[in-house]
Amino acid sequence: MISHDFTPRGVCARSIHVDLSDDGKVVESVSFVGGCNGNLKAIGKLVAGMPVNRVVELLQGNTCGPRSTSCADQLTLALREAAAEA
């Protein structure tokens, strides 16, 4: 399993922890510190077991209010960094 901690920028979440399969292609689990607790727990549940590429495709570019990014968008950056470790 690949474990990766990511510090997001421009969002309320302070940290994103990602666990991927050994080959870096499947999301095992995701957890956030800070941010909108219920929504971010739901995102973690929804993406568990999904291919990394599919999650990135779905969530990349998502914004939050007037911000140019969101916790979901920052998650895509965390997933790419983690997958690059495979």
Buried (B, 14 or more C-beta within 10 A) or exposed (E): EBEBEBEBEEBBBEBBBBBBBEEBEBBBBBBBBBBBEEEBBEBBEBBBEBEBEEBBEBBBEBEBEEEEBBBBBBBBBBBBBBBEEE
